[in-house]
């Protein structure tokens, strides 16, 4: 499978590294990036083929992966319009809908929209994918194979829900980091060293997430099992409820979705 990346930034690096570990061949991977430093790093790290412009790269790849910033996308894809052939175009740009991408690609309809998250940088990401009807089952499999190189995947049938994917898992790591930050602050207030607070907070989050992943029971049931009536956990949860912690998280996710919809309209204009 011949794959061309438009953009050689952090997510492209993560994907390429993961793909090579999964058995992809470096000679089949091509990267277009105007930055000489980025090209040099990719060549040194992965021995993939790098080009300064689309005109220098091979035309008609099997998969074209768009890994440039959303606000740069329209201009970045313009040189590729006549070089797509039957390529499956996979976009990891947040907010950009497939209608805008198709328009900028001269009406090309073999498009898959994806939303990975930053844990993909260590191979622990999750990616939501959505495809136009013109993308065949085998082409969907090709797109998924690329994204599975950095974590798990979930297909979303309705593109309108992709802003929700962004709000939940795309932005989600920031919510978890905020929780860890708060735990570490509490640890400092309680007299623990920064190293102790970091270890206690991070390993608690990791362990709880692993337990939830392995259990078939809802998170609410797991929470109740830790919460003894009149105990320390109940005292903490009651205080958090009084402070509106859970409601704030739910409202925050919804705000992220709404902002995603707004940005999508702005980015896709033109």
Steps between C-alpha positions, in 0.01 A plus 500: 500500500648833389435777753570871469489735798431867442673646804776355713418626849453319831197293405655397167813396692290291739308335217811422297680356801199287588450385143859383468461300821187342351683380190458787254801547272691829520549506122120513457463810719538848353483830688444846355617780730651838408717504812854379441548420869184291514602307190849436637361367829257266325764369264744438784246345735304283258678494162178603326488702179464875554421781257482877523195527275217294357648530152804301614304217663355200315144552374197279565584335834270237647451718809557873534509602865438868567697602808519878472322758713134558409552869422775406253314216333338676204827637367697188590282258302465719190814357329369146553165535323625359170725240664250302706393228262288254699668578833317470828545838668526473877478827693603535864430876501262590782180677404519476122201316358517272199289730283763774524782256437322357196443849363866595546607172339308566181200284590699196613270282711717223639550676832532374857489753785683402817549640848799346682616626838839579646559164677554379142847649544581202725285245315212527748256717306144451391375626167145561380454450125220594261491437124305625201278238331740478204769344720491121456534245778857419398586870492353546847718210613808670351426823686434315823820301465699824492327647808516174694877534492468752785212355703141385475231623261124549495287565191236773518217474249375859529758769423303746712622306804867552416498828695386292795793263446730802505338624821521161674825334394678767297487756782457233767868462594497865614216421741698210645814712527297761689386232744859383548606862548236545771603177673863612502404839641303329777799275569723807536249663734506181710879516532614246241802566280439576130640158410271323746197699386573426135539127560191472717283698257614350170508138614157537658358625170676225305382229736141622514484527120641147464246365750214671316625364167513143631162514675169450324322708763417871464738756646224604739497151657879498534480841667235381745719204601777734609258721692418384852215682672638759738855437380777707349405441137141606564625818666710579194225424250242702693731800496564456128126477439446822695767663281329375183793292379303239301257755358793720403667217310180416310443866420861537391477212254183649353670839472788335313255340257323832439830676440601223261186559297571873487859449392394248237275758336778759505771267376288346226390829350628582154 
